Amino acid sequence: MSTDRTGESPVISVRDLRMQYGDKTVLDGLAFDIAPGGVTALLGPNGAGKTTTVEILEGFRQPSAGKAEVLGTDPLKGGDAWRARIGMVLQNWNDHGKWKVRETLSWFSDFYRPFTQPWDLDELLDIVGLTEHAGQRVGRLSGGQRRRLDVAAGVVGRPALLFLDEPTTGFDPRAKRDFHDLVHRIADMEGTTVLLTTHDLDEAAKLADRILILAGGNLIADDSPDALARSVSDTSEIRWRENGVLQVHSSDDATAFVRKLLADEHADVRDLEVSRATLEDAYVSLVEAFEAGRADEAVTAFQEVTR
Ligand SMILES: Nc1ncnc2c1ncn2[C@@H]1O[C@H](COP(=O)(O)OP(=O)(O)OP(=O)(O)O)[C@@H](O)[C@H]1O
């Protein structure tokens, strides 16, 4: 197993990973490492292979070829001790709707107990905002409350690695904010490595320090959200009101422009706003460029066949 510059072994290591469903190639030689700690978001269009990748890493799916190591182990060979170091928040899991919330968490906690020191259930219920629903049947929870229970069940064993698959689907804005605080807390205070898949690019930008974009069976981008946004455009848009009139200016050096603007003591500058390209801008532009390139490739291949 390779180590990174800090000498730490990666939590996830993927080499030449391939996945073929019939004659359809979904993963085409995928390779990446994820070092311990931090939040990595795996993004990509529908059908890009994110769930397939995550399910391979969780040990639920056998790749057609290539190598995956999670916490130093081939996921297909991981036993209970390995599984206990991993937390999962899946899109769907079958549960016992008649079980009560605390009882369900306690059941998960008991699985982890021989291997780790699980969270105190009252503390965890409080963190995920389910204290007052502790005695309620799971089948009676709202969608958002149910998702909070999913998150609690995923982290109850204080995992070294947490998979979050579309974790905030159905959350109201406040629940989403609470959830983001929870993920920051888990990543910062517990040192848990988090792999997140989401279509919510605002969420990815808020939570992740590293973004992987999967398209056409391989990574088309691997960088921080900020660096990706800058790769699309260094230009910022500056808006303000002057004597009640809206002004808009584009600049490659927003700081210098704003400094100059505010230095003019005669100017009545109000409602100043500076906005830059977002992760969403970068994502759309990278995926569109990739798809346009593939369209060119398809045209070339077609021309070669028909020549
Ligand atoms: N068991 C399977 N048998 C055949 N094809 C499959 C199977 N599972 C997934 N696929 C196909 O593989 C491709 C990738 O699916 P996957 O669910 O990994 O993508 P995804 O990036 O997670 O998509 P989404 O964003 O829509 O959740 C899709 O075209 C899907 O139809």
The ligand as an SDF file (V2000), in Angstrom:
LIG
                    3D

 31 33  0  0  0  0  0  0  0  0999 V2000
  -26.7950   -3.7790  -11.2120 N   0  0  0  0  0  0  0  0  0  0  0  0
  -26.6980   -3.0820  -12.3510 C   0  0  0  0  0  0  0  0  0  0  0  0
  -26.8570   -3.6860  -13.5350 N   0  0  0  0  0  0  0  0  0  0  0  0
  -26.7530   -3.0150  -14.6880 C   0  0  0  0  0  0  0  0  0  0  0  0
  -26.4820   -1.6860  -14.7730 N   0  0  0  0  0  0  0  0  0  0  0  0
  -26.3120   -1.0330  -13.6270 C   0  0  0  0  0  0  0  0  0  0  0  0
  -26.4270   -1.6810  -12.3460 C   0  0  0  0  0  0  0  0  0  0  0  0
  -26.1950   -0.7610  -11.3880 N   0  0  0  0  0  0  0  0  0  0  0  0
  -25.9710    0.4100  -12.0210 C   0  0  0  0  0  0  0  0  0  0  0  0
  -26.0490    0.2470  -13.3500 N   0  0  0  0  0  0  0  0  0  0  0  0
  -25.8110    1.2910  -14.3740 C   0  0  0  0  0  0  0  0  0  0  0  0
  -24.5290    1.8320  -14.1620 O   0  0  0  0  0  0  0  0  0  0  0  0
  -24.5330    3.2270  -14.3840 C   0  0  0  0  0  0  0  0  0  0  0  0
  -23.9850    3.9360  -13.1760 C   0  0  0  0  0  0  0  0  0  0  0  0
  -24.9120    3.8190  -12.1260 O   0  0  0  0  0  0  0  0  0  0  0  0
  -24.6550    4.4700  -10.6860 P   0  0  0  0  0  0  0  0  0  0  0  0
  -25.8810    4.2130   -9.8740 O   0  0  0  0  0  0  0  0  0  0  0  0
  -23.3620    3.9840  -10.1430 O   0  0  0  0  0  0  0  0  0  0  0  0
  -24.5300    6.0160  -11.0840 O   0  0  0  0  0  0  0  0  0  0  0  0
  -24.6270    7.3030  -10.1540 P   0  0  0  0  0  0  0  0  0  0  0  0
  -23.5020    8.1910  -10.5790 O   0  0  0  0  0  0  0  0  0  0  0  0
  -24.6750    6.9160   -8.7320 O   0  0  0  0  0  0  0  0  0  0  0  0
  -26.0060    7.9210  -10.6240 O   0  0  0  0  0  0  0  0  0  0  0  0
  -27.0750    8.8640   -9.8620 P   0  0  0  0  0  0  0  0  0  0  0  0
  -26.4560   10.2090   -9.7660 O   0  0  0  0  0  0  0  0  0  0  0  0
  -28.2330    8.8610  -10.8200 O   0  0  0  0  0  0  0  0  0  0  0  0
  -27.3910    8.2290   -8.5280 O   0  0  0  0  0  0  0  0  0  0  0  0
  -25.9640    3.6050  -14.7460 C   0  0  0  0  0  0  0  0  0  0  0  0
  -26.0640    3.7070  -16.1390 O   0  0  0  0  0  0  0  0  0  0  0  0
  -26.7770    2.4560  -14.2200 C   0  0  0  0  0  0  0  0  0  0  0  0
  -27.9270    2.2490  -15.0140 O   0  0  0  0  0  0  0  0  0  0  0  0
  1  2  1  0
  2  3  1  0
  2  7  2  0
  3  4  2  0
  4  5  1  0
  5  6  2  0
  6  7  1  0
  6 10  1  0
  7  8  1  0
  8  9  2  0
  9 10  1  0
 10 11  1  0
 11 12  1  0
 11 30  1  0
 12 13  1  0
 13 14  1  0
 13 28  1  0
 14 15  1  0
 15 16  1  0
 16 17  2  0
 16 18  1  0
 16 19  1  0
 19 20  1  0
 20 21  2  0
 20 22  1  0
 20 23  1  0
 23 24  1  0
 24 25  2  0
 24 26  1  0
 24 27  1  0
 28 29  1  0
 28 30  1  0
 30 31  1  0
M  END
$$$$
